[in-house]
Amino acid sequence: MPNRCVAYGCSNTCLEEGISVFHIPKNANIRKKWIQQVKRTRTGWKGPTGSSVVCSEHFSKILKGVTHSSRSVSKSSPEPPAEPIMIDCSSLTSELPYASTTKKSVSTQVEENKDKFCKGTQTERIICYNEVGIQCNLLPEFTLPQGTNELENDYSDDDDDESDICDDDNYLDEDSCCDSSLTNDEKQKYIVYEDALLSLFSKCYQCKSHDVSVTKLVIGSFLRIKQKCLSCETLTSWDSQPFVTNIPEGNLLISAAILFNGCLAQQGLRVFKTIGCACISSRSYFHHQRKYLHPAICQVWDMRQQSFFAELAEEGSALLLAGDGRADSPGHSAKYGSYSLVDLTHKVVLDIQLVQSNEVKSSNHMKLEGLKRAMEKIHDHDLSIGTIVTDRHMQISKWLRESHPDTKHYYDVWHVAKGVKKKLKALAKQKDCEKIGEWSKSIANHLYWCAASTTDGNQEMIKDKWLSLTNHIHNKHKHTGLYKRCSHGRLSNKKNKKWFKWHTKASTKVCDLLSNTRLCNQVKKLSPLHQTSAIEAFHSVIIQFAPKSRTFSFKGMLARLRLAALHCNENGNKEQSKTKARTRRYCISFPKYKQGGHVVCKLKVASTYGYVQDLLECTMQIVQGNKPDIFFEDNNYNLASPESLSQKLNHPHKSQAILEHKSRFSHTL
């Protein structure tokens, strides 16, 4: 969309015949004068953005022949007015930021400097161009195709739109392309077409002869071009990227970017293949992953985890934890089981353990084993666990009761309520029990209220509140035990309420369910203040890094779990987003489980990825043979993977298996 002139009553663009547009200058003094001139006729103007331009209709005669725009070009610009209409720029024309009388390509502002060599490249006697705009074209003879007037842009034509992203912020200073303070991974990279790049080597820059021979070497995304002049025999060599030891840095960064952002190798590499961009192979990716990326993830996780352990030890208080497990696949055939412990006070993933199914009796025992390893590690760092909130796993309950009697163990309310609602839904499908379905939501809400209203954690009080529901649904509001009377007060719609009648089928079924001994014992252990919602949020993050539809090696799964933990720890305490008017932002959703109901959620600020930069720095250190400044050996850096599930089985030779397959299905082959 072309940029429109910001002058009052003017909407000219570069698409109009004879019109050129100019961006507001970056020089502070000149920029101030332009803004003052615009505000003479447009007092409510809030100031320039990156897309603010002034067309040639508002300049004096001195601009004759200037046909430049930072985003568009008009080749047939007529003579501007002799006298300025809005802005008196007769004395400023020579200082226009993009004014030029030389023929250059669209969006290109380059200055030729024959006395300097390009920094950061391995080139002999090659002309260097200093970039002074956003997009740099190294071919000064390039012109636009016939009929092309502008390039695509994502800028709004509404100048009053106060976008958070300003075009001026993206402009580089003249010396920024040679900023030696930037590391290689911080420097900007570009996609360059091969024919455009090779055209730079079409002549010898020593004798200007076009009688040259050019050869190229491609290693993944790395390109080396060697030029030999057949006239003066000058040799020129150019590399597209630097090396880290003997590895092209771009190849390593591609592998790191795919893994550290939770992408899958096949999908990430297919992006490059789709656009025809030279890239590494999957074999190179897995080599980088195994040798450099997995150790980097382990080291960064070690450093951050040990730092947090030190902070907790300095606080000296007992930990308040939430724990839950996750299988790598649905059903009861999971290969891996992970168990996570989250510190509810600081909302940080404290530890995550990975268990393979053949390390325990069966996949049902992976949760308990993961919890044992996690708690053992916490105790090894002299940290005490005061309270832990988990689901209703029977093995975990028994182990905590016998092995850690001093630790308070609570059940998460959501897990208990989910089981109750599932049973109520099954009862509602029976004949003459439809009324149970209408009470299902109220019964689940009552379960939450029983725990939340008993802040002191009195288990008998929680149980009596729960059992009072059997009287309440029959329109009886006085009870025995610790809880004597309902707390809801007088009911306004008491007559319209569909109460249960004693000794009916629906009444008997629902009372048996509510007063079930096992359920009552579980209700007594409901957590009054803290739940495992932070764990469930973390599990949703894991799905982004390790989807259940994909299989990974043991170390591959462990690395992705730790990546998810690093991301969750960095973004787990984000603030609520606000509008430009400083009002808090919310969103409304209609999830399936609400069955037509809605959920109002707070919109949080954008996520940050500082951990990715730490991972990249650690990767470069490992490639160079260095260890980071802080390194810990206690987190199983050289952890050996468990034996594969089929290692003890007899494996036939591949050729023999193929022969047997062909003989068995010979009639179809």
C-alpha positions as CSV (number, residue, x, y, z in Angstrom):
1,M,0.0,0.0,0.0
2,P,1.6,3.3,-1.0
3,N,2.3,6.0,1.6
4,R,0.1,9.1,1.4
5,C,1.1,12.7,1.8
6,V,0.6,14.0,5.4
7,A,-0.2,17.5,4.3
8,Y,-3.7,18.8,5.2
9,G,-6.2,18.1,2.4
10,C,-3.6,16.1,0.4
11,S,-3.7,12.4,-0.3
12,N,-1.1,12.1,-3.1
13,T,0.9,9.0,-3.5
14,C,3.8,8.1,-5.8
15,L,1.3,6.2,-8.0
16,E,-0.1,9.4,-9.4
17,E,1.4,10.9,-12.5
18,G,4.2,13.3,-11.9
19,I,4.2,12.9,-8.1
20,S,7.2,12.0,-5.9
21,V,7.1,11.6,-2.2
22,F,9.8,12.2,0.5
23,H,10.2,10.8,4.0
24,I,10.6,13.2,6.9
25,P,14.3,13.8,7.3
26,K,16.2,12.1,10.2
27,N,18.3,15.2,11.0
28,A,16.8,16.7,14.2
29,N,16.9,20.3,13.1
30,I,15.6,19.7,9.6
31,R,13.0,17.3,10.9
32,K,11.7,19.9,13.4
33,K,11.2,22.4,10.6
34,W,9.3,20.0,8.5
35,I,7.0,19.1,11.4
36,Q,6.4,22.7,12.1
37,Q,5.4,23.4,8.5
38,V,3.0,20.4,8.5
39,K,1.3,21.6,11.7
40,R,0.7,25.0,10.3
41,T,-2.3,23.6,8.5
42,R,-2.8,20.4,10.5
43,T,-2.6,21.4,14.2
44,G,-3.9,18.0,15.5
45,W,-1.1,16.0,13.8
46,K,0.6,13.9,16.4
47,G,3.9,13.7,14.6
48,P,5.6,11.6,12.0
49,T,5.8,7.8,11.9
50,G,7.9,5.6,9.7
51,S,5.4,5.9,6.9
52,S,5.0,9.7,7.0
53,V,5.8,11.3,3.6
54,V,5.4,14.7,1.9
55,C,4.7,14.8,-1.8
56,S,6.5,17.0,-4.4
57,E,3.5,19.2,-4.7
58,H,4.5,21.1,-1.6
59,F,8.1,22.0,-2.6
60,S,9.6,24.8,-4.6
61,K,11.0,24.8,-8.2
62,I,14.4,23.7,-7.1
63,L,13.1,20.1,-6.8
64,K,12.7,19.8,-10.6
65,G,13.9,16.4,-11.8
66,V,14.1,14.8,-8.3
67,T,12.0,11.7,-8.6
68,H,13.0,9.6,-5.6
69,S,10.9,7.9,-2.9
70,S,12.2,5.5,-0.3
71,R,9.5,3.1,-1.3
72,S,8.4,4.2,-4.7
73,V,9.7,5.9,-7.9
74,S,7.9,8.0,-10.5
75,K,10.0,8.4,-13.6
76,S,7.9,11.2,-15.2
77,S,7.6,13.9,-12.5
78,P,6.5,17.3,-13.9
79,E,8.0,20.5,-12.7
80,P,6.9,21.4,-9.1
81,P,5.3,24.8,-8.3
82,A,7.6,27.8,-8.5
83,E,6.5,28.9,-5.0
84,P,6.0,26.7,-2.0
85,I,2.5,25.9,-1.1
86,M,3.0,24.6,2.4
87,I,6.6,24.0,3.2
88,D,9.4,26.4,2.2
89,C,12.1,23.9,1.4
90,S,14.0,26.0,-1.1
91,S,16.9,26.1,1.4
92,L,16.6,22.5,2.5
93,T,16.4,20.8,-0.8
94,S,20.1,19.8,-0.9
95,E,19.6,18.2,2.5
96,L,16.6,16.0,1.6
97,P,17.3,12.6,3.0
98,Y,16.5,10.6,-0.1
99,A,16.9,13.2,-2.9
100,S,19.1,11.9,-5.7
101,T,19.6,12.7,-9.3
102,T,21.4,9.5,-10.1
103,K,19.5,6.4,-11.4
104,K,19.2,3.8,-8.6
105,S,17.0,0.9,-7.9
106,V,13.9,1.1,-5.7
107,S,14.5,1.4,-1.9
108,T,18.3,1.6,-2.5
109,Q,20.6,4.3,-1.1
110,V,24.2,3.3,-1.6
111,E,27.5,5.2,-1.7
112,E,30.5,3.7,-3.5
113,N,33.7,3.6,-1.6
114,K,36.6,2.2,-3.6
115,D,39.2,2.8,-0.9
116,K,37.7,0.3,1.6
117,F,37.4,-3.4,1.8
118,C,34.3,-5.2,3.1
119,K,34.6,-6.1,6.8
120,G,33.5,-9.6,7.8
121,T,34.3,-11.2,4.4
122,Q,37.3,-12.8,3.0
123,T,37.7,-10.8,-0.2
124,E,40.6,-9.4,-2.1
125,R,40.3,-6.1,-3.8
126,I,36.5,-6.0,-4.0
127,I,34.5,-2.8,-3.9
128,C,32.6,-2.2,-0.6
129,Y,29.3,-0.3,-0.5
130,N,28.2,1.4,2.7
131,E,24.5,1.0,3.4
132,V,22.6,4.2,4.3
133,G,19.0,2.8,3.9
134,I,16.9,-0.2,4.8
135,Q,17.5,-2.2,1.7
136,C,20.8,-2.2,0.0
137,N,21.4,-3.2,-3.7
138,L,25.0,-3.7,-4.7
139,L,24.2,-3.3,-8.4
140,P,24.0,0.4,-9.2
141,E,23.0,-0.4,-12.8
142,F,19.8,-2.3,-11.8
143,T,16.6,-0.7,-12.9
144,L,12.9,-1.5,-12.2
145,P,11.1,-3.6,-14.8
146,Q,8.8,-1.7,-17.1
147,G,5.5,-0.7,-15.5
148,T,6.7,-1.3,-11.9
149,N,6.0,1.7,-9.7
150,E,6.4,0.4,-6.2
151,L,7.5,-2.4,-3.9
152,E,5.2,-4.3,-1.5
153,N,5.0,-2.8,2.0
154,D,3.2,-3.5,5.2
155,Y,2.7,0.1,6.2
156,S,-0.6,1.7,6.8
157,D,-1.7,4.7,4.8
158,D,-3.3,6.2,7.9
159,D,-0.6,8.5,9.3
160,D,-2.5,9.0,12.5
161,D,-2.2,5.3,13.3
162,E,0.4,5.2,16.2
163,S,2.0,1.8,15.5
164,D,4.4,0.4,18.0
165,I,6.8,-0.3,15.2
166,C,8.3,2.8,13.6
167,D,9.9,2.7,10.2
168,D,12.7,5.0,11.4
169,D,13.7,2.4,14.0
170,N,14.6,0.0,11.2
171,Y,17.0,2.4,9.4
172,L,20.7,1.6,9.8
173,D,23.3,4.3,10.4
174,E,26.0,4.6,7.8
175,D,28.6,2.8,10.0
176,S,26.2,0.2,11.6
177,C,26.9,-2.4,8.9
178,C,30.5,-2.4,10.0
179,D,29.8,-2.5,13.8
180,S,32.4,-4.8,15.2
181,S,30.7,-4.9,18.6
182,L,28.0,-7.2,17.3
183,T,28.5,-10.9,17.4
184,N,28.0,-13.0,14.3
185,D,24.7,-14.3,15.5
186,E,23.4,-10.8,16.2
187,K,24.3,-9.5,12.8
188,Q,21.6,-9.3,10.1
189,K,21.4,-12.0,7.5
190,Y,19.7,-11.8,4.1
191,I,18.5,-14.2,1.4
192,V,20.4,-13.4,-1.8
193,Y,19.6,-14.9,-5.1
194,E,22.4,-16.7,-6.8
195,D,22.3,-14.9,-10.1
196,A,22.3,-11.5,-8.3
197,L,25.3,-12.6,-6.2
198,L,27.3,-14.0,-9.1
199,S,26.7,-10.9,-11.2
200,L,29.0,-9.1,-8.7
201,F,31.8,-11.3,-9.9
202,S,31.1,-10.9,-13.6
203,K,34.2,-8.6,-14.0
204,C,37.6,-8.2,-12.4
205,Y,37.7,-5.4,-9.9
206,Q,41.4,-4.9,-10.5
207,C,41.5,-4.4,-14.3
208,K,37.7,-4.2,-15.0
209,S,38.0,-7.0,-17.5
210,H,35.0,-9.2,-18.0
211,D,37.2,-12.1,-19.1
212,V,37.0,-14.0,-15.7
213,S,36.3,-17.5,-14.6
214,V,34.1,-18.1,-11.5
215,T,33.8,-21.3,-9.4
216,K,31.6,-21.9,-6.4
217,L,31.7,-24.3,-3.4
218,V,28.4,-25.0,-1.5
219,I,28.3,-26.6,1.9
220,G,24.7,-26.4,3.2
221,S,24.0,-22.7,3.4
222,F,27.7,-21.8,3.0
223,L,28.9,-20.5,-0.3
224,R,32.5,-19.8,-1.4
225,I,33.1,-18.0,-4.7
226,K,36.5,-18.0,-6.3
227,Q,37.1,-15.6,-9.2
228,K,40.2,-15.7,-11.5
229,C,40.8,-12.9,-14.0
230,L,42.2,-14.3,-17.2
231,S,43.6,-10.9,-18.1
232,C,45.6,-9.9,-15.1
233,E,45.5,-13.3,-13.3
234,T,44.1,-11.7,-10.1
235,L,42.6,-14.3,-7.7
236,T,39.6,-13.3,-5.5
237,S,38.0,-15.5,-2.9
238,W,34.8,-14.7,-1.0
239,D,33.0,-16.6,1.7
240,S,29.3,-16.0,2.5
241,Q,29.7,-16.6,6.2
242,P,32.5,-17.1,8.8
243,F,33.5,-20.4,10.3
244,V,33.3,-21.7,13.9
245,T,36.4,-23.9,14.1
246,N,35.7,-25.9,10.9
247,I,31.9,-25.5,10.8
248,P,30.1,-22.8,8.7
249,E,28.4,-20.7,11.3
250,G,25.2,-20.3,9.3
251,N,24.8,-24.1,9.1
252,L,25.1,-24.3,12.9
253,L,22.7,-21.4,13.5
254,I,20.1,-23.1,11.3
255,S,20.2,-26.3,13.4
256,A,20.2,-24.3,16.6
257,A,17.2,-22.1,15.5
258,I,15.2,-25.2,14.6
259,L,15.7,-27.0,17.9
260,F,15.8,-24.0,20.3
261,N,12.4,-22.8,19.0
262,G,10.8,-26.2,19.4
263,C,10.4,-26.9,15.7
264,L,10.7,-30.3,14.1
265,A,13.7,-30.9,11.8
266,Q,11.7,-32.1,8.8
267,Q,9.4,-29.2,8.9
268,G,12.1,-26.6,9.5
269,L,14.3,-27.8,6.7
270,R,11.3,-28.2,4.3
271,V,10.8,-24.4,4.6
272,F,14.2,-23.8,3.0
273,K,13.6,-26.4,0.4
274,T,10.2,-25.0,-0.5
275,I,11.7,-21.6,-1.4
276,G,14.7,-23.1,-3.1
277,C,17.2,-21.8,-0.5
278,A,20.4,-23.7,0.1
279,C,20.3,-25.4,3.4
280,I,21.8,-28.2,5.5
281,S,20.7,-31.8,5.3
282,S,18.8,-33.6,8.0
283,R,21.9,-35.7,8.6
284,S,23.9,-32.5,9.4
285,Y,21.1,-31.3,11.6
286,F,21.1,-34.4,13.8
287,H,24.9,-34.4,13.9
288,H,24.8,-30.8,15.3
289,Q,22.0,-31.7,17.6
290,R,23.8,-34.7,19.1
291,K,27.2,-33.1,19.4
292,Y,26.6,-29.5,20.3
293,L,22.9,-28.5,20.8
294,H,21.9,-31.2,23.4
295,P,25.0,-30.4,25.6
296,A,24.2,-26.7,25.3
297,I,20.6,-27.2,26.5
298,C,21.9,-29.3,29.4
299,Q,24.5,-26.8,30.5
300,V,22.1,-23.8,30.4
301,W,19.4,-25.7,32.3
302,D,22.1,-26.7,34.8
303,M,23.2,-23.1,35.4
304,R,19.7,-21.7,35.7
305,Q,18.5,-24.6,38.0
306,Q,21.5,-24.4,40.3
307,S,21.0,-20.6,40.5
308,F,17.5,-21.0,41.6
309,F,18.4,-23.8,44.1
310,A,20.9,-21.3,45.6
311,E,18.2,-18.6,46.0
312,L,15.8,-21.1,47.7
313,A,18.5,-22.2,50.0
314,E,19.2,-18.6,51.0
315,E,15.5,-18.0,51.7
316,G,15.5,-21.0,54.1
317,S,11.8,-21.7,54.0
318,A,10.0,-25.0,53.3
319,L,9.0,-25.4,49.7
320,L,5.4,-25.4,48.4
321,L,5.4,-27.6,45.4
322,A,2.9,-28.9,42.8
323,G,3.7,-32.2,41.0
324,D,2.2,-34.0,38.1
325,G,3.3,-36.5,35.4
326,R,2.9,-36.6,31.6
327,A,3.1,-39.5,29.2
328,D,4.6,-39.0,25.7
329,S,1.6,-40.7,24.1
330,P,-2.1,-41.2,24.9
331,G,-3.3,-44.5,26.3
332,H,-1.4,-47.1,28.3
333,S,1.4,-47.7,25.8
334,A,3.6,-44.8,26.6
335,K,7.4,-45.1,26.1
336,Y,8.4,-42.1,28.2
337,G,6.9,-40.5,31.3
338,S,8.0,-37.2,32.6
339,Y,7.4,-35.8,36.1
340,S,7.6,-32.1,36.9
341,L,7.8,-30.2,40.1
342,V,6.8,-26.6,40.1
343,D,7.5,-24.1,42.9
344,L,4.1,-22.5,43.5
345,T,5.5,-19.6,45.4
346,H,7.7,-18.4,42.6
347,K,5.9,-20.2,39.7
348,V,9.0,-21.8,38.4
349,V,9.6,-25.3,37.1
350,L,12.0,-26.6,39.7
351,D,12.9,-29.9,38.2
352,I,11.7,-32.3,35.5
353,Q,12.6,-36.0,35.3
354,L,12.2,-38.4,32.4
355,V,11.6,-42.1,32.9
356,Q,11.5,-44.8,30.2
357,S,8.9,-47.5,30.6
358,N,11.5,-50.4,30.7
359,E,13.2,-48.7,33.8
360,V,10.2,-49.6,35.9
361,K,7.7,-52.5,36.1
362,S,5.2,-50.9,33.7
363,S,4.2,-47.5,32.3
364,N,1.8,-47.1,35.3
365,H,4.8,-46.9,37.6
366,M,6.6,-44.1,35.7
367,K,4.9,-41.3,37.7
368,L,6.1,-42.6,41.0
369,E,9.6,-43.2,39.8
370,G,9.8,-39.6,38.4
371,L,8.6,-38.1,41.7
372,K,11.1,-40.1,43.6
373,R,14.0,-38.9,41.5
374,A,12.8,-35.3,41.6
375,M,12.4,-35.2,45.4
376,E,15.8,-37.0,45.9
377,K,17.5,-34.2,43.9
378,I,15.8,-31.5,45.9
379,H,16.8,-33.1,49.2
380,D,20.4,-33.5,47.8
381,H,20.5,-29.6,47.7
382,D,19.5,-29.4,51.4
383,L,16.0,-28.1,50.5
384,S,13.0,-29.2,52.6
385,I,9.5,-29.8,51.1
386,G,6.7,-28.5,53.4
387,T,3.7,-29.1,51.1
388,I,3.1,-30.8,47.8
389,V,-0.1,-30.8,45.7
390,T,-0.6,-33.7,43.3
391,D,-3.4,-35.7,41.6
392,R,-5.1,-38.7,43.2
393,H,-2.4,-41.2,42.2
394,M,-2.7,-44.1,44.7
395,Q,1.0,-45.2,44.5
396,I,2.2,-41.6,45.1
397,S,-0.2,-41.1,48.0
398,K,1.0,-44.3,49.7
399,W,4.7,-43.5,49.1
400,L,4.4,-39.9,50.5
401,R,2.5,-41.2,53.5
402,E,5.1,-43.8,54.4
403,S,8.3,-42.2,53.3
404,H,7.6,-38.5,53.9
405,P,5.2,-38.2,56.8
406,D,6.3,-34.7,57.7
407,T,5.3,-33.4,54.2
408,K,1.7,-32.2,53.8
409,H,0.1,-33.9,50.8
410,Y,-3.0,-32.4,49.2
411,Y,-5.0,-33.3,46.2
412,D,-5.7,-30.9,43.3
413,V,-9.4,-30.0,43.2
414,W,-9.6,-30.0,39.4
415,H,-8.6,-33.6,39.2
416,V,-11.2,-34.7,41.7
417,A,-13.9,-32.5,40.2
418,K,-13.2,-34.0,36.7
419,G,-13.7,-37.5,38.0
420,V,-16.9,-36.5,39.8
421,K,-18.4,-34.8,36.7
422,K,-17.5,-37.8,34.6
423,K,-19.5,-40.2,36.9
424,L,-22.4,-37.8,37.1
425,K,-22.6,-37.6,33.3
426,A,-22.7,-41.4,33.1
427,L,-25.5,-41.5,35.7
428,A,-27.5,-38.8,33.9
429,K,-27.7,-41.1,30.8
430,Q,-29.6,-43.8,32.8
431,K,-33.4,-43.9,32.7
432,D,-35.2,-41.6,35.1
433,C,-31.9,-40.0,36.1
434,E,-31.9,-37.0,33.7
435,K,-32.2,-34.6,36.6
436,I,-28.7,-35.5,37.7
437,G,-27.3,-33.9,34.6
438,E,-29.0,-30.6,35.5
439,W,-27.2,-30.6,38.9
440,S,-23.8,-31.7,37.6
441,K,-22.3,-28.2,37.3
442,S,-23.7,-27.1,40.7
443,I,-22.2,-30.3,42.4
444,A,-18.8,-29.6,40.8
445,N,-18.9,-26.0,42.0
446,H,-19.8,-27.1,45.5
447,L,-16.7,-29.3,45.5
448,Y,-14.5,-26.3,44.8
449,W,-16.3,-24.3,47.4
450,C,-15.7,-26.9,50.1
451,A,-12.0,-26.6,49.7
452,A,-11.7,-22.9,49.1
453,S,-14.0,-21.9,52.0
454,T,-11.9,-24.0,54.5
455,T,-8.7,-22.1,54.5
456,D,-7.3,-23.7,57.6
457,G,-7.4,-27.1,55.9
458,N,-9.7,-28.8,58.5
459,Q,-10.3,-32.1,56.8
460,E,-13.4,-33.1,58.8
461,M,-15.0,-29.7,58.1
462,I,-14.3,-30.1,54.3
463,K,-15.9,-33.6,54.4
464,D,-19.0,-32.4,56.3
465,K,-19.5,-29.5,53.9
466,W,-19.4,-32.0,51.0
467,L,-21.8,-34.4,52.6
468,S,-24.2,-31.6,53.3
469,L,-24.9,-31.6,49.6
470,T,-27.0,-34.8,50.0
471,N,-29.4,-32.8,52.1
472,H,-29.3,-29.6,50.0
473,I,-30.3,-31.3,46.8
474,H,-33.5,-32.5,48.6
475,N,-34.3,-29.0,49.8
476,K,-33.0,-29.6,53.3
477,H,-30.6,-27.0,54.6
478,K,-29.8,-28.0,58.2
479,H,-27.2,-30.7,58.8
480,T,-25.4,-32.7,61.5
481,G,-21.7,-32.7,62.2
482,L,-19.4,-29.8,62.1
483,Y,-21.3,-28.0,59.3
484,K,-24.7,-27.2,60.8
485,R,-26.4,-25.0,58.2
486,C,-26.1,-24.0,54.5
487,S,-24.3,-20.7,54.0
488,H,-26.3,-19.6,51.0
489,G,-29.1,-17.7,52.9
490,R,-32.7,-17.5,51.7
491,L,-33.2,-18.9,48.2
492,S,-35.3,-16.5,46.0
493,N,-36.2,-19.2,43.4
494,K,-36.8,-22.0,45.8
495,K,-40.1,-23.1,44.3
496,N,-38.7,-23.2,40.8
497,K,-35.7,-25.3,41.7
498,K,-35.8,-28.9,40.5
499,W,-35.2,-30.6,43.9
500,F,-34.6,-34.4,44.3
501,K,-37.2,-36.5,46.0
502,W,-36.1,-39.0,48.6
503,H,-35.9,-42.7,47.7
504,T,-36.3,-42.1,44.0
505,K,-33.9,-43.8,41.6
506,A,-32.1,-40.5,40.8
507,S,-31.9,-39.6,44.5
508,T,-30.5,-43.0,45.5
509,K,-27.9,-43.0,42.7
510,V,-26.5,-39.5,43.3
511,C,-26.4,-39.9,47.1
512,D,-24.5,-43.2,46.8
513,L,-22.0,-41.4,44.6
514,L,-21.6,-38.3,46.9
515,S,-21.2,-40.4,50.1
516,N,-18.8,-43.0,48.6
517,T,-16.1,-43.7,51.2
518,R,-13.2,-43.4,48.8
519,L,-14.4,-40.2,47.4
520,C,-15.0,-38.7,50.9
521,N,-11.5,-39.6,51.9
522,Q,-10.2,-37.9,48.8
523,V,-12.4,-34.8,49.5
524,K,-10.8,-34.5,52.9
525,K,-7.4,-34.0,51.3
526,L,-8.4,-31.3,48.8
527,S,-6.0,-28.4,48.7
528,P,-7.6,-25.3,50.1
529,L,-5.3,-22.7,48.7
530,H,-3.0,-24.0,46.0
531,Q,-3.7,-26.1,42.9
532,T,-1.7,-27.7,40.0
533,S,-2.9,-25.3,37.3
534,A,0.7,-24.1,36.8
535,I,1.7,-27.7,36.0
536,E,-1.1,-28.0,33.4
537,A,0.0,-24.7,31.8
538,F,3.5,-26.1,31.6
539,H,2.3,-29.3,30.0
540,S,0.6,-27.2,27.3
541,V,4.0,-25.6,26.6
542,I,5.6,-29.1,26.4
543,I,3.2,-29.9,23.6
544,Q,4.7,-27.1,21.5
545,F,8.3,-28.4,22.0
546,A,7.6,-32.2,22.1
547,P,4.2,-33.0,20.4
548,K,2.8,-36.4,21.2
549,S,2.4,-37.3,17.6
550,R,6.2,-37.5,17.2
551,T,8.7,-39.9,18.7
552,F,12.1,-38.8,20.0
553,S,15.2,-40.4,21.4
554,F,15.7,-40.4,25.2
555,K,18.1,-37.5,25.1
556,G,16.1,-35.7,22.4
557,M,13.0,-35.9,24.6
558,L,14.9,-34.8,27.7
559,A,16.4,-31.8,25.8
560,R,13.0,-30.7,24.6
561,L,11.4,-31.0,28.0
562,R,14.2,-28.8,29.4
563,L,13.6,-26.3,26.6
564,A,10.0,-26.1,27.5
565,A,11.0,-25.6,31.2
566,L,13.4,-22.8,30.2
567,H,10.6,-21.1,28.2
568,C,8.0,-21.5,31.0
569,N,10.4,-20.2,33.7
570,E,11.2,-17.1,31.6
571,N,7.6,-16.3,30.7
572,G,5.6,-17.8,33.6
573,N,5.1,-14.5,35.4
574,K,4.2,-12.2,32.5
575,E,2.3,-9.0,33.3
576,Q,-1.1,-8.3,31.9
577,S,-1.1,-6.4,28.6
578,K,-2.5,-2.9,28.4
579,T,-3.9,-0.8,25.6
580,K,-2.5,2.6,24.6
581,A,-5.0,4.2,27.0
582,R,-3.4,2.1,29.8
583,T,-6.5,-0.1,30.3
584,R,-6.0,-3.8,31.0
585,R,-6.8,-6.2,28.1
586,Y,-9.0,-9.3,28.3
587,C,-10.2,-11.9,25.8
588,I,-13.3,-14.1,25.8
589,S,-13.3,-17.7,24.6
590,F,-15.9,-20.5,24.3
591,P,-14.1,-23.8,25.0
592,K,-15.7,-27.1,24.2
593,Y,-15.7,-28.3,27.8
594,K,-17.9,-25.4,28.8
595,Q,-20.6,-26.7,26.5
596,G,-21.7,-23.2,25.4
597,G,-20.3,-21.3,28.3
598,H,-17.5,-18.8,28.1
599,V,-14.2,-18.0,29.8
600,V,-12.7,-14.6,30.3
601,C,-8.9,-14.5,30.3
602,K,-6.3,-11.8,30.8
603,L,-4.2,-11.0,27.8
604,K,-0.5,-11.1,28.7
605,V,2.4,-9.2,27.2
606,A,4.4,-10.9,24.5
607,S,6.8,-13.7,25.4
608,T,10.5,-13.2,25.6
609,Y,13.3,-15.5,24.4
610,G,16.4,-14.5,26.3
611,Y,17.1,-18.2,27.0
612,V,17.6,-18.8,23.3
613,Q,20.5,-16.2,23.2
614,D,22.1,-18.0,26.2
615,L,21.8,-21.3,24.4
616,L,23.4,-19.9,21.2
617,E,26.3,-18.5,23.2
618,C,26.8,-21.8,25.0
619,T,26.6,-23.7,21.7
620,M,29.4,-21.5,20.3
621,Q,31.5,-22.2,23.4
622,I,31.1,-25.9,23.0
623,V,32.0,-25.9,19.3
624,Q,35.1,-23.9,20.2
625,G,36.0,-26.5,22.8
626,N,35.3,-24.2,25.8
627,K,33.1,-24.7,28.9
628,P,30.9,-21.9,30.2
629,D,32.0,-19.9,33.2
630,I,29.7,-21.9,35.5
631,F,29.4,-25.6,34.9
632,F,27.8,-28.2,37.1
633,E,28.3,-32.0,36.8
634,D,25.5,-33.1,39.1
635,N,22.7,-32.9,36.6
636,N,23.8,-36.0,34.6
637,Y,25.5,-34.1,31.8
638,N,26.9,-37.3,30.4
639,L,23.6,-39.2,31.2
640,A,23.5,-42.6,29.5
641,S,20.3,-43.4,27.7
642,P,18.4,-46.4,28.9
643,E,18.5,-49.5,26.7
644,S,15.9,-49.5,23.9
645,L,12.7,-51.4,24.5
646,S,13.6,-54.0,21.9
647,Q,17.2,-54.4,22.8
648,K,16.8,-57.8,24.5
649,L,14.7,-59.2,21.6
650,N,16.2,-61.1,18.7
651,H,16.6,-58.9,15.7
652,P,16.6,-60.6,12.2
653,H,18.9,-59.3,9.5
654,K,17.3,-56.8,7.3
655,S,17.9,-58.7,4.1
656,Q,16.4,-61.9,5.7
657,A,13.4,-60.0,6.9
658,I,12.8,-58.6,3.3
659,L,13.1,-62.1,1.8
660,E,10.5,-63.5,4.3
661,H,8.2,-60.5,3.6
662,K,8.4,-61.1,-0.2
663,S,7.8,-64.8,0.1
664,R,4.8,-64.2,2.3
665,F,3.3,-61.6,0.0
666,S,4.7,-62.8,-3.3
667,H,1.2,-62.8,-4.9
668,T,0.8,-59.1,-4.3
669,L,4.3,-58.0,-5.2
